[in-house]
Amino acid sequence: MAFTNEQLERYSRHILLSEVGVKGQKKLLDARVLIIGAGGLGAPCALYLAAAGVGTIGVADADEVDLSNLQRQVIHSTPDVGKAKVESAKESIKAINPDVTVKTYRTFVTADNVMDLISDYDFIIDGTDNFPAKFLINDACVLAKKPFSHAGIIRFKGQLMTYVPGQGPCYRCVFKNPPPPDAVPTCRQAGVIGTMGGVIGTLQAMEAIKYFIGKGELLTGSLLTYDALSMTFRKIKLPKNPGCEVCGEHLSILAPFDYEQAVCDLK
């Protein structure tokens, strides 16, 4: 594929990088990323992936834009209040980069549809805000052999890790099962500083970009944590759990399933 003059100008700062160049930019244009959740994490992640020239971006979210979302969900604007998040996100992505093909899925991601949703994509972004969804996405990606980026934010803290099939532990290796209902305060109860989504969501975008261009070290086998109040990052090594039910030596999870549990209502 030959780049147009407009594309050469748009991606010139990437092409100048020896780690990217023309070949790397072509890989990004050929890439397909599904973002599950167009909220605090998914919003900045989608914007930066679009700006970087990721050729196909899918956005899955069942919600509408609420006024309280705008403190952190930067892909949406005040006129978008009441609009489906996937449509608002699509408009913002296309405004940044018309090269991008945007596919929208206005639906809750469940055990019934998750395998179909992820099947056409090369990399999955977990931008959800509740434990049942995170375990569902992990299990589906492990079973389908899809790489994905997990992240979570609350108050002034965030964390992320990356799973690549055959390289390090999955999310369930580390956390095993969701916590009991009410054991952990929800984001709505605890609050979250708006810029935390930007910090962690853009790091998720960086992980996806590095995966596609094949440069640098991914957060496979590591959990990166960030404390905004002390301005500290910690990188914690994570061992693979041979007893993991979905990726260990004796598998007991052979298909994704839904947990029945109170979720984080982050409006």
NULUMKOL-420624 format. One record per residue: residue in one letter; x, y, z negated of N, C-alpha, C, O in turn. Coordinates in steps of 0.2 Angstrom, whole numbers, plus 2048, in hexadecimal, padded with zeros to 3 digits. Layout:
# NULUMKOL-420624
PT  code  n_east  n_north  n_up  ca_east  ca_north  ca_up  c_east  c_north  c_up  o_east  o_north  o_up
PT     A       X        Y     Z        X         Y      Z       X        Y     Z       X        Y     Z
...
END
This chain:
# NULUMKOL-420624
PT  code  n_east  n_north  n_up  ca_east  ca_north  ca_up  c_east  c_north  c_up  o_east  o_north  o_up
PT     M     804      7FA   800      800       800    800     804      806   800     809      807   7FC
PT     A     803      80B   805      807       811    805     803      816   801     7FD      817   801
PT     F     807      81A   7FD      804       820    7F9     802      825   7FE     806      827   803
PT     T     7FD      829   7FC      7FB       82F    800     7FF      834   7FD     802      834   7F8
PT     N     800      83A   800      803       840    7FE     801      842   7F7     804      844   7F3
PT     E     7FA      842   7F6      7F7       844    7F0     7F9      83F   7EB     7FA      841   7E5
PT     Q     7F9      839   7EC      7FB       834    7E7     803      835   7E5     804      834   7DF
PT     L     807      836   7EA      80E       837    7E8     80F      83D   7E4     813      83D   7DF
PT     E     80B      842   7E5      80B       848    7E0     808      847   7D9     80B      848   7D4
PT     R     802      843   7D9      7FF       842    7D3     803      83E   7CF     804      83F   7C9
PT     Y     806      839   7D1      80A       834    7CD     812      835   7CD     816      831   7CC
PT     S     814      83B   7CF      81B       83D    7D1     81F      83C   7CA     825      83A   7CA
PT     R     81C      83E   7C4      820       83D    7BE     821      836   7BC     826      834   7B9
PT     H     81C      832   7BE      81D       82A    7BD     823      828   7C2     827      824   7C0
PT     I     822      82A   7C8      826       827    7CD     82E      829   7CC     832      825   7CE
PT     L     82F      82F   7C9      836       831    7C7     839      82C   7C2     83F      82C   7C2
PT     L     835      829   7BE      837       824    7B9     83A      81E   7BC     836      81B   7C0
PT     S     840      81C   7BA      843       816    7BD     83F      810   7BB     83F      80B   7BE
PT     E     83C      810   7B5      838       80B    7B2     831      80A   7B6     82E      805   7B5
PT     V     82F      80F   7B9      829       80F    7BD     82A      80F   7C4     829      809   7C8
PT     G     82C      814   7C7      82D       815    7CE     827      813   7D2     821      813   7D0
PT     V     828      813   7D9      823       811    7DD     820      80A   7DC     819      809   7DC
PT     K     824      805   7DB      821       7FF    7D9     81D      7FE   7D3     818      7FB   7D3
PT     G     81F      802   7CE      81C       802    7C8     815      805   7C8     810      803   7C6
PT     Q     815      80B   7CC      80F       80E    7CD     80A      80A   7D1     804      80B   7D0
PT     K     80C      807   7D6      808       802    7DA     805      7FD   7D5     7FF      7FB   7D6
PT     K     809      7FA   7D0      806       7F5    7CC     800      7F8   7C8     7FB      7F5   7C6
PT     L     801      7FF   7C6      7FC       802    7C2     7F6      803   7C6     7F0      802   7C4
PT     L     7F7      805   7CC      7F1       806    7D1     7ED      7FF   7D2     7E7      7FF   7D4
PT     D     7F1      7FA   7D2      7EE       7F3    7D3     7EB      7F0   7CC     7E7      7EB   7CD
PT     A     7EC      7F3   7C7      7EA       7F1    7C0     7E3      7F2   7BF     7DF      7F6   7C1
PT     R     7E0      7ED   7BB      7D9       7ED    7B9     7D9      7EC   7B1     7DB      7E7   7AE
PT     V     7D6      7F2   7AE      7D6       7F2    7A7     7CF      7F3   7A4     7CB      7F7   7A7
PT     L     7CC      7EF   7A0      7C6       7EF    79D     7C7      7F2   796     7CA      7F0   791
PT     I     7C3      7F8   794      7C3       7FB    78E     7BC      7FA   78B     7B7      7FC   78D
PT     I     7BD      7F6   785      7B6       7F4    781     7B6      7F9   77C     7B9      7F9   777
PT     G     7B1      7FE   77C      7B0       803    778     7B2      80A   77A     7B8      80B   77B
PT     A     7AE      80F   77C      7B0       815    77E     7AF      81A   779     7AC      820   77A
PT     G     7B2      819   773      7B2       81D    76D     7B9      820   76C     7BD      822   770
PT     G     7BB      820   765      7C1       823    763     7C7      821   766     7CC      825   768
PT     L     7C7      81A   767      7CD       817    76A     7CD      817   771     7D1      819   775
PT     G     7C7      815   774      7C6       814    77B     7C6      81A   77F     7C9      81A   785
PT     A     7C4      820   77C      7C4       826    77F     7CB      828   782     7CC      829   788
PT     P     7D0      829   77D      7D6       82C    77F     7DA      826   784     7DD      828   788
PT     C     7D9      820   782      7DC       81B    786     7DA      81B   78D     7DE      81A   792
PT     A     7D3      81C   78E      7D0       81C    795     7D3      822   799     7D5      822   79F
PT     L     7D3      828   795      7D6       82E    799     7DD      82D   79B     7DF      82F   7A1
PT     Y     7E1      82A   797      7E8       82A    799     7E9      824   79E     7EE      825   7A2
PT     L     7E6      81F   79E      7E6       81A    7A3     7E4      81C   7A9     7E7      81B   7AF
PT     A     7DF      820   7A9      7DC       823    7B0     7E2      828   7B2     7E3      828   7B8
PT     A     7E4      82C   7AE      7E9       831    7B0     7F0      82D   7B3     7F3      830   7B8
PT     A     7F1      828   7B0      7F7       824    7B2     7F6      820   7B9     7FB      81E   7BC
PT     G     7F0      820   7BB      7EE       81D    7C1     7ED      815   7C1     7EE      812   7C6
PT     V     7EA      813   7BB      7E8       80C    7BB     7E2      80C   7C0     7DD      80F   7BF
PT     G     7E2      807   7C5      7DD       807    7CA     7D6      806   7C9     7D2      809   7CC
PT     T     7D5      801   7C4      7CE       7FF    7C2     7CE      7FF   7BB     7D1      7FC   7B7
PT     I     7C9      803   7B8      7C8       803    7B1     7C0      802   7B0     7BC      805   7B3
PT     G     7BF      7FD   7AC      7B8       7FB    7AA     7B7      7FE   7A3     7BC      7FE   79E
PT     V     7B1      800   7A1      7AF       803    79B     7A9      7FF   799     7A4      800   79C
PT     A     7A9      7FC   793      7A3       7F9    790     7A2      7FC   789     7A6      7FC   785
PT     D     79B      7FE   789      799       802    783     791      802   784     78F      804   789
PT     A     78E      801   77E      786       801    77E     784      808   77C     77E      809   77D
PT     D     788      80C   779      785       812    775     784      818   77A     787      818   780
PT     E     781      81D   777      781       824    77A     785      828   776     787      827   770
PT     V     787      82E   779      78B       833    776     787      836   771     782      839   772
PT     D     78A      837   76B      787       83A    765     78C      840   763     792      840   765
PT     L     789      846   761      78D       84C    75F     793      84A   75A     798      84D   75B
PT     S     792      846   756      797       844    751     79D      840   754     7A2      840   751
PT     N     79C      83D   75A      7A1       83A    75E     7A6      83F   760     7AC      83D   761
PT     L     7A5      845   762      7A9       84A    765     7AF      84C   761     7B4      84F   764
PT     Q     7AF      84A   75B      7B5       84C    756     7BB      848   758     7C1      84A   757
PT     R     7BA      842   75C      7C0       83E    75D     7BF      83B   764     7C4      838   767
PT     Q     7B9      83A   767      7B8       836    76D     7B9      83B   773     7B4      83D   776
PT     V     7BF      83D   775      7C0       842    779     7BE      841   781     7BF      846   785
PT     I     7BC      83C   782      7BA       83A    789     7B3      83D   78A     7B1      83E   790
PT     H     7AF      83F   785      7A9       842    785     7A9      849   783     7AD      84B   780
PT     S     7A4      84D   786      7A4       854    785     79D      856   782     798      852   782
PT     T     79C      85C   77F      795       85E    77C     78F      85D   781     78A      85A   77F
PT     P     790      85E   788      78A       85D    78C     789      856   78D     783      854   790
PT     D     78D      851   78B      78C       84A    78C     788      847   786     786      841   786
PT     V     786      84B   781      782       848    77B     77C      845   77E     778      849   781
PT     G     77A      83F   77C      774       83C    77E     775      838   784     771      834   786
PT     K     77B      838   788      77C       835    78E     780      82E   78C     783      82E   787
PT     A     77F      829   790      782       823    78F     78A      824   78F     78C      827   793
PT     K     78D      821   78A      794       822    789     798      81F   790     79D      823   792
PT     V     796      81A   792      799       817    798     799      81C   79E     79D      81D   7A2
PT     E     793      820   79F      792       824    7A4     796      82B   7A3     79A      82D   7A8
PT     S     796      82D   79D      79B       833    79B     7A2      831   79C     7A6      835   79F
PT     A     7A4      82B   79A      7AB       829    79B     7AD      829   7A3     7B2      82B   7A5
PT     K     7A8      826   7A7      7AA       825    7AE     7AA      82C   7B1     7AF      82D   7B5
PT     E     7A6      831   7AF      7A7       838    7B2     7AE      83B   7B0     7B1      83E   7B4
PT     S     7B0      83A   7AA      7B6       83D    7A8     7BC      83A   7AB     7C1      83D   7AD
PT     I     7BC      833   7AC      7C1       830    7AF     7C2      832   7B7     7C7      833   7B9
PT     K     7BC      832   7BA      7BC       834    7C1     7BE      83B   7C2     7C1      83D   7C7
PT     A     7BD      840   7BD      7BF       847    7BD     7C6      847   7BD     7C9      84B   7C0
PT     I     7C9      843   7B9      7D1       843    7B8     7D4      840   7BE     7D9      842   7C1
PT     N     7D1      83A   7C1      7D5       837    7C6     7D0      833   7CB     7CD      82E   7C9
PT     P     7CE      836   7D0      7C9       833    7D5     7CC      82C   7D8     7C8      828   7DB
PT     D     7D3      82B   7D7      7D5       824    7D9     7D2      81E   7D6     7D2      819   7D8
PT     V     7D0      81F   7D0      7CE       81A    7CB     7C7      817   7CD     7C2      81B   7CE
PT     T     7C7      811   7CD      7C0       80E    7CE     7BE      80C   7C7     7C1      809   7C3
PT     V     7B8      80F   7C5      7B5       80E    7BE     7AF      80A   7BE     7AA      80B   7C2
PT     K     7AF      804   7BA      7A9       800    7BA     7A7      801   7B3     7AA      800   7AE
PT     T     7A0      801   7B2      79D       803    7AC     798      7FD   7AA     795      7FA   7AE
PT     Y     798      7FB   7A3      794       7F6    7A0     791      7F9   79A     794      7F9   795
PT     R     78B      7FB   79B      787       7FE    795     784      7F8   791     77E      7F6   792
PT     T     788      7F5   78D      785       7EF    78A     78A      7EE   783     78F      7F0   783
PT     F     787      7EB   77F      78B       7E8    779     78E      7E2   77B     78C      7DE   77F
PT     V     795      7E1   779      799       7DC    77B     797      7D6   776     798      7D7   770
PT     T     795      7D0   778      793       7CB    774     796      7C4   777     799      7C4   77C
PT     A     795      7BF   773      798       7B9    775     795      7B6   77C     798      7B3   77F
PT     D     78F      7B9   77D      78B       7B7    783     78E      7BA   78A     78E      7B7   78F
PT     N     791      7C0   789      793       7C3    78F     79B      7C5   78F     79E      7C7   794
PT     V     79F      7C4   78A      7A5       7C6    789     7AA      7C3   78E     7AE      7C6   791
PT     M     7A9      7BC   790      7AD       7B9    794     7AC      7BB   79B     7B1      7BC   79F
PT     D     7A6      7BD   79D      7A5       7C0    7A4     7A8      7C7   7A4     7AA      7C9   7AA
PT     L     7A7      7CB   79F      7AA       7D2    79F     7B1      7D2   7A0     7B4      7D6   7A4
PT     I     7B5      7CE   79D      7BC       7CE    79D     7BF      7CA   7A3     7C5      7CB   7A5
PT     S     7BB      7C6   7A7      7BE       7C2    7AC     7C1      7C5   7B1     7C6      7C3   7B4
PT     D     7BF      7CB   7B3      7C2       7CF    7B9     7C8      7D3   7B8     7CA      7D7   7BC
PT     Y     7CA      7D4   7B1      7CF       7D9    7AF     7D5      7D5   7AD     7D5      7D0   7AB
PT     D     7DB      7D9   7AE      7E1       7D7    7AC     7E4      7D8   7A5     7E8      7D5   7A3
PT     F     7E0      7DD   7A2      7E2       7DF    79B     7DC      7E2   798     7D8      7E6   79B
PT     I     7DB      7E1   792      7D5       7E3    78E     7D7      7E8   788     7DC      7E6   785
PT     I     7D4      7ED   788      7D5       7F2    782     7CF      7F1   77D     7C9      7F2   77F
PT     D     7D1      7EF   777      7CC       7EF    771     7CB      7F5   76E     7CF      7F7   76A
PT     G     7C6      7F9   770      7C5       800    76D     7BF      800   769     7BC      805   767
PT     T     7BD      7FA   766      7B7       7F9    762     7B9      7FB   75A     7BE      7FC   759
PT     D     7B3      7FC   757      7B4       7FF    750     7B1      7FA   74A     7B0      7FC   745
PT     N     7B1      7F3   74C      7AE       7EF    747     7B2      7E8   748     7B4      7E6   74D
PT     F     7B2      7E4   742      7B6       7DE    742     7B3      7D9   746     7B6      7D5   74A
PT     P     7AC      7D8   746      7A9       7D2    74A     7AB      7D3   752     7AD      7CE   755
PT     A     7AB      7D9   754      7AD       7DB    75B     7B4      7D9   75C     7B6      7D6   762
PT     K     7B9      7DB   758      7C0       7DA    759     7C1      7D2   759     7C6      7D0   75D
PT     F     7BE      7CE   755      7BF       7C7    755     7BC      7C4   75B     7BF      7BF   75E
PT     L     7B7      7C7   75D      7B4       7C4    764     7B8      7C5   769     7BA      7C1   76E
PT     I     7BB      7CC   76A      7BF       7CD    76F     7C6      7C9   76F     7C8      7C7   774
PT     N     7C9      7C8   769      7CF       7C4    769     7CD      7BD   76B     7D1      7BB   76F
PT     D     7C8      7BA   769      7C7       7B3    76A     7C6      7B2   772     7C8      7AE   775
PT     A     7C2      7B7   775      7C1       7B7    77C     7C7      7B7   780     7C8      7B4   785
PT     C     7CB      7BC   77E      7D1       7BD    782     7D6      7B8   781     7D9      7B6   786
PT     V     7D7      7B5   77B      7DB       7AF    77A     7D9      7A9   77F     7DD      7A6   782
PT     L     7D2      7A8   77E      7CF       7A2    782     7D0      7A3   78A     7D1      79F   78D
PT     A     7CF      7AA   78C      7D0       7AB    793     7D7      7AD   795     7D8      7AE   79B
PT     K     7DB      7AC   790      7E2       7AE    792     7E3      7B5   795     7E6      7B6   79A
PT     K     7E0      7BA   791      7E0       7C1    793     7E4      7C5   78E     7E3      7C4   788
PT     P     7E9      7C9   790      7ED       7CD    78C     7E8      7D3   789     7E4      7D5   78D
PT     F     7E9      7D5   783      7E5       7DB    781     7E8      7DE   77B     7ED      7DC   778
PT     S     7E6      7E5   77A      7E9       7E9    775     7E3      7EA   770     7DE      7EC   771
PT     H     7E5      7E8   769      7E1       7E9    764     7E3      7F0   760     7E9      7F1   760
PT     A     7DE      7F3   75E      7DF       7F9    75A     7DA      7FA   755     7D4      7F8   756
PT     G     7DB      7FE   74F      7D6       800    74B     7D8      806   747     7DE      807   746
PT     I     7D3      80A   746      7D5       811    742     7D0      812   73D     7CA      810   73D
PT     I     7D2      815   737      7CD       817    732     7D1      81C   72E     7D7      81C   72C
PT     R     7CD      821   72B      7D0       827    727     7D6      82A   72B     7D5      82D   730
PT     F     7DC      829   728      7E2       82C    72B     7E7      826   72D     7ED      828   72E
PT     K     7E4      820   72E      7E9       81B    730     7E6      817   736     7E0      817   738
PT     G     7EB      814   73A      7EA       810    740     7EE      80A   740     7F4      80A   73D
PT     Q     7ED      806   745      7F1       800    746     7F0      7FD   74D     7EA      7FE   750
PT     L     7F5      7FA   750      7F3       7F7    756     7F8      7F1   757     7FE      7F1   754
PT     M     7F6      7EC   75B      7FB       7E7    75D     7F8      7E5   764     7F3      7E6   766
PT     T     7FD      7E1   768      7FB       7DF    76E     7FC      7D7   76F     801      7D4   76C
PT     Y     7F7      7D4   772      7F7       7CD    773     7F9      7CB   77A     7F5      7CE   77F
PT     V     7FE      7C7   77C      7FF       7C5    783     7FF      7BD   782     803      7BA   77E
PT     P     7FB      7BA   786      7FB       7B2    786     802      7AF   786     806      7B1   78A
PT     G     804      7AB   781      80A       7A8    780     810      7AC   77D     815      7AA   77C
PT     Q     80E      7B2   77B      813       7B6    778     810      7B9   771     80D      7BE   771
PT     G     811      7B5   76C      810       7B8    765     809      7B6   763     805      7B3   766
PT     P     807      7B9   75D      801       7B7    75A     7FB      7BB   75D     7FC      7C0   760
PT     C     7F5      7B8   75C      7EF       7BC    75D     7EC      7C0   757     7EF      7BF   752
PT     Y     7E7      7C3   758      7E4       7C7    753     7E1      7C2   74D     7E2      7C4   747
PT     R     7DF      7BD   74F      7DC       7B8    74A     7E2      7B4   746     7E1      7B2   740
PT     C     7E8      7B4   749      7EE       7B1    746     7EF      7B6   740     7F1      7B3   73A
PT     V     7EE      7BC   740      7F0       7C1    73B     7EB      7C2   736     7EC      7C2   730
PT     F     7E4      7C3   738      7DF       7C4    734     7DA      7BF   732     7D6      7BF   72E
PT     K     7DA      7B9   736      7D7       7B3    735     7CF      7B4   736     7CC      7B1   73B
PT     N     7CC      7B8   732      7C5       7B8    732     7C3      7BF   730     7C7      7C3   72D
PT     P     7BD      7C2   732      7BB       7C8    730     7BA      7C9   728     7B8      7C3   725
PT     P     7BB      7CE   725      7B9       7CF    71E     7B2      7CE   71D     7AE      7CF   721
PT     P     7B0      7CC   716      7A9       7CC    715     7A6      7D3   715     7A9      7D8   715
PT     P     79F      7D2   717      79C       7D9    717     79D      7DD   711     79D      7DB   70B
PT     D     79D      7E4   712      79E       7E9    70D     7A5      7E8   709     7A6      7EC   705
PT     A     7A9      7E4   70B      7B0       7E3    708     7B5      7E9   70A     7B9      7EB   706
PT     V     7B4      7EB   710      7B8       7F1    713     7B3      7F6   715     7AE      7F5   718
PT     P     7B4      7FD   713      7B0       802    715     7AF      803   71C     7B4      802   720
PT     T     7AA      805   71F      7A9       806    726     7AC      80D   728     7AD      811   723
PT     C     7AD      80E   72E      7B0       814    730     7AB      81A   72F     7AD      820   72D
PT     R     7A5      819   72F      7A0       81E    72D     7A0      820   726     79F      825   724
PT     Q     7A1      81B   722      7A2       81C    71A     7A9      81F   719     7A9      824   714
PT     A     7AE      81D   71C      7B5       81F    71A     7B7      826   71E     7BB      829   71B
PT     G     7B4      827   724      7B6       82C    728     7BD      82A   72C     7C0      825   72B
PT     V     7BE      82F   731      7C4       82E    735     7C6      834   738     7C2      838   73A
PT     I     7CD      836   737      7CF       83C    73A     7CF      83C   742     7D1      837   744
PT     G     7CC      841   745      7CB       840    74C     7D1      83F   750     7D1      83A   755
PT     T     7D7      842   74F      7DD       841    753     7E0      83A   752     7E4      838   756
PT     M     7DE      836   74D      7E0       82F    74C     7DE      82B   753     7E2      827   755
PT     G     7D8      82C   755      7D7       828    75B     7DB      82A   761     7DD      825   765
PT     G     7DD      830   761      7E2       832    767     7E9      82F   766     7EC      82D   76B
PT     V     7EB      82F   760      7F2       82C    75F     7F2      824   760     7F6      822   764
PT     I     7ED      821   75E      7ED       819    75F     7EA      817   766     7ED      813   769
PT     G     7E5      81B   768      7E3       819    76F     7E8      81A   774     7E8      816   779
PT     T     7EC      820   774      7F1       821    779     7F6      81B   778     7F9      81A   77D
PT     L     7F8      819   772      7FD       814    772     7FA      80D   775     7FE      809   778
PT     Q     7F3      80C   775      7F0       806    778     7F1      807   780     7F3      802   783
PT     A     7F0      80D   782      7F1       80E    789     7F9      80D   78B     7FA      80A   791
PT     M     7FD      80F   787      804       80E    788     806      807   788     80A      804   78D
PT     E     803      803   784      804       7FB    784     802      7F8   78B     805      7F4   78E
PT     A     7FC      7FB   78D      7F9       7F8    793     7FE      7FA   799     7FF      7F6   79E
PT     I     800      800   799      805       802    79F     80B      7FE   79F     80D      7FC   7A4
PT     K     80E      7FD   799      814       7FA    798     813      7F2   79B     817      7EF   79E
PT     Y     80D      7F0   799      80C       7E9    79B     80C      7E8   7A3     80F      7E4   7A6
PT     F     809      7ED   7A6      808       7ED    7AE     80F      7EE   7B1     811      7EB   7B6
PT     I     813      7F3   7AE      819       7F5    7B2     81F      7F0   7B0     824      7F0   7B3
PT     G     81D      7EC   7AA      822       7E7    7A8     829      7EA   7A5     82E      7E7   7A6
PT     K     828      7EF   7A2      82E       7F3    79F     82C      7F4   797     827      7F4   795
PT     G     832      7F4   793      831       7F5    78C     82F      7EF   788     82E      7E9   78B
PT     E     82E      7F0   782      82C       7EB    77D     825      7EC   77B     823      7F1   779
PT     L     821      7E7   77C      81A       7E7    77A     819      7E6   772     81E      7E3   770
PT     L     814      7E7   770      812       7E6    769     80F      7DF   768     80A      7DE   765
PT     T     813      7DA   76B      811       7D3    76A     815      7D0   764     81C      7D1   764
PT     G     812      7CE   75F      816       7CB    75A     817      7D1   755     81B      7D0   750
PT     S     814      7D7   755      815       7DC    751     80E      7E0   750     80A      7E0   755
PT     L     80D      7E3   74A      808       7E7    748     80B      7EE   747     80F      7EF   743
PT     L     809      7F3   74B      80B       7FA    74A     806      7FD   746     800      7FE   748
PT     T     808      800   740      803       804    73C     806      80B   73C     80C      80D   73C
PT     Y     801      810   73B      802       817    73B     7FE      81A   735     7F8      819   734
PT     D     802      81E   731      7FF       822    72C     800      829   72D     806      82C   72D
PT     A     7FB      82D   72F      7FB       834    731     7FD      838   72B     801      83D   72C
PT     L     7FB      837   725      7FD       83B    720     804      83B   71E     807      840   71C
PT     S     807      835   71E      80E       835    71D     812      835   723     819      835   723
PT     M     80F      836   729      812       836    730     817      830   731     81D      831   732
PT     T     815      82A   72F      819       824    730     816      81F   734     810      81D   733
PT     F     81B      81C   738      819       816    73C     81D      810   738     822      811   736
PT     R     819      80A   738      81D       804    736     81B      7FE   73B     816      7FE   73D
PT     K     820      7FB   73D      820       7F5    741     821      7EF   73E     826      7ED   73B
PT     I     81B      7EB   73D      81C       7E5    739     81C      7DF   73D     817      7DE   741
PT     K     821      7DA   73C      821       7D4    740     81C      7CF   73E     81A      7CF   738
PT     L     818      7CC   743      813       7C8    741     815      7C1   744     816      7C0   74A
PT     P     814      7BC   740      816       7B5    742     80F      7B2   745     80A      7B4   744
PT     K     810      7AE   74A      80B       7AA    74D     808      7A5   748     80D      7A2   745
PT     N     802      7A4   747      7FF       79F    742     7FE      799   746     7F9      798   74A
PT     P     801      793   744      800       78D    747     7F9      78A   746     7F6      786   749
PT     G     7F6      78C   740      7EF       78A    73E     7EA      78E   741     7E4      78D   73F
PT     C     7EC      793   745      7E6       798    748     7E1      794   74C     7E3      78F   750
PT     E     7DB      795   74B      7D5       791    74D     7D4      792   755     7D1      78E   758
PT     V     7D7      798   758      7D6       799    75F     7DC      799   763     7DC      798   769
PT     C     7E2      799   760      7E8       799    764     7EE      794   761     7F3      794   763
PT     G     7EC      791   75B      7F1       78C    758     7F1      785   75A     7EF      784   760
PT     E     7F4      781   756      7F5       77A    758     7EF      776   758     7EF      771   75C
PT     H     7EA      777   754      7E4       773    754     7DE      778   755     7DC      77B   750
PT     L     7DC      779   75B      7D7       77E    75C     7D0      77C   75A     7CE      776   75B
PT     S     7CC      780   757      7C5       77F    755     7C0      784   758     7BA      783   758
PT     I     7C3      78A   75A      7BF       78E    75E     7C0      78D   765     7C5      78F   768
PT     L     7BB      78B   769      7BC       789    770     7B8      78E   774     7B8      78D   77A
PT     A     7B4      792   771      7AF       797    775     7AE      79D   770     7AE      79C   76A
PT     P     7AE      7A3   773      7AC       7A9    76E     7A6      7A8   76B     7A1      7A5   76E
PT     F     7A5      7AB   765      79F       7AB    762     79E      7B2   75E     7A3      7B5   75D
PT     D     798      7B4   75C      797       7BA    759     796      7B9   751     793      7B4   74F
PT     Y     79A      7BD   74D      799       7BD    746     793      7C2   744     792      7C7   748
PT     E     78F      7C0   740      78A       7C4    73D     78C      7C7   737     78D      7C5   732
PT     Q     78D      7CE   738      790       7D2    733     78F      7D9   734     78E      7DB   739
PT     A     78E      7DD   72E      78D       7E4    72F     793      7E7   733     799      7E5   731
PT     V     792      7EC   737      797       7EF    73B     798      7F6   73A     794      7F9   736
PT     C     79D      7F9   73C      79E       800    73B     79A      804   740     79B      804   746
PT     D     796      808   73D      791       80C    741     795      813   741     794      817   73D
PT     L     799      814   746      79D       81A    747     79A      81F   74C     79B      81F   752
PT     K     795      823   749      792       828    74D     794      82F   74B     792      834   74E
END
